[in-house]
Amino acid sequence: MEINLDYARKGEGIYYGDGTARVAEAVAVAGYAAAPKGAKETAEAVYAVLRLMAREHFQNPDMETFMREEHGGWRVSWEAGPYSWAYVASEALGQLGVFAEPHYNFDLCFYPED
């Protein structure tokens, strides 16, 4: 499994927040592993990773992250994460064949494939 995040690493501090590439890579690995089980399981795996990363940033994950069902899918959010992590994570997931739609720059939406 290869994920190209060179563009994100080069853009950290300019276009993206510091650590965005690391978050995107962790999200992509977790999402890819869970994807065969379905959209909800993929969202849950990504949510678990974001909670761990929030703790690493000395944040309370119960306050800074959430996962909720909406519009027939699941939204996973970390508003206090590195700037634009969701855009880069969406691209990283896409490189592995997993679709996730960024809603804003701090959350991803996962929808079941019909």
N, C-alpha and C positions, 0 to 999 in steps of 0.2 A: 504494500500500500504506500503510494507516494503522493504527497500533497505539496504543491509548490506554493510557498508563502513568501517567496523572496520579495515580491512587490509590497507586501504588507510590512515586512521587516524594514525595508528601505523607507517606507512612508510613515513609520512610527515617529511621533513627535511633530510630523508635518500634516499628514492627512488623517492618521489614526492615532489613538492613544497608545502610550507605552504599554507593552504587554499584549497588544491586540492579537498578534500572530500566535503567541503561545495559547491564548484562550481559544482562538479559532482552531488550532491543531487539536487541542484536547476535546473540544466540542465535536469536531469531525470524526475523531477516532471513536468516541462514545456513541455518536449517532450512527456511524457505519455499522458498528457491532450490533446495535439494537434494531436497525432498519428492517431486517427480514421478519421481525415479529409484528411490525405495524407502526403506524404514526404515533399512537399514544405511547407505546413503549420507547420509541425514539425520543419523543419529547421528555419522557421521564428520565431517560439516560442523560440527556443534555442538561436537564434541570439538576440532576445529582452532581454533575461536573461543575455547573455554575455555583452551586451551593458550596462545594469544596473550595473553589477559587475565591469566592467572597470571603470565606474564613481566612484564606491565605493573605487576603488584603486587610485583615483585622476588621472585617465588617460582620454584622449580624445577618446571616443569610435569611432568617425569618422576616427581616424587615426589608432587605435589599433585593431579594429574588422572589419570584412567584411563578406558578404554573396554573393556568386555568383553561377550562374548556370554553371555546367561543367560535361561533360561525361554522360549526361542524368539524372543528379541529381543535388544536391545543396551542396556546401561546405560552412561551417560556421567556421570562424577562429577568434581566439584571441591569437595572437602571444606573447603578453606581459602578459598573464595570468600565474597562478602558473604552475610550471614545470610539464609536463605530465598530465595536467588536462584532455585532450581528451581521453587518455587511460582509466582513471578511470571513466569518464563520459560514455564512450561506454559500459563499464562493468555494470554500474548502470542502464543505459537504457535497456541493455539486460536482467537484472533481472526483468524488467517490461514488457518484450516482445517486445521492440522497437529496431529495428536494426539500428545502426549507425556505420559506419566504420571510425576509426581514420586514417587520411592520414599521418600526422606527429603527434607529441605529443601535438600540439596546434590547431588542427582543426578536425572537424567531417564532414563526407559526408553522406548524406541522399539520398537514391534512391527509386523511386516508385516500389512497388511490382507489377509484371505483372501477 
